[in-house]
Amino acid sequence: SFVAVGVDPAVMGIGPAFAIPAAVKAAGLEISDIDLFEINE
């Protein structure tokens, strides 16, 4: 699955807060189905 999410460049560090739920939903899952998220900048 794939999603594209954008945020204002001034606050791009918070992008994962919007992208993760969208990607999880697109995969047909829920946040509670995931045990660990590893976020690399």
ChimeraX attribute file (.defattr): number of C-alpha atoms within 10 A of each C-alpha:
attribute: neighborCount
match mode: 1-to-1
recipient: residues
	/A:1	8
	/A:2	8
	/A:3	12
	/A:4	8
	/A:5	11
	/A:6	10
	/A:7	13
	/A:8	9
	/A:9	9
	/A:10	7
	/A:11	8
	/A:12	10
	/A:13	11
	/A:14	12
	/A:15	14
	/A:16	17
	/A:17	9
	/A:18	13
	/A:19	16
	/A:20	16
	/A:21	14
	/A:22	17
	/A:23	19
	/A:24	18
	/A:25	14
	/A:26	13
	/A:27	12
	/A:28	8
	/A:29	12
	/A:30	13
	/A:31	14
	/A:32	8
	/A:33	8
	/A:34	9
	/A:35	6
	/A:36	8
	/A:37	8
	/A:38	4
	/A:39	7
	/A:40	5
	/A:41	4
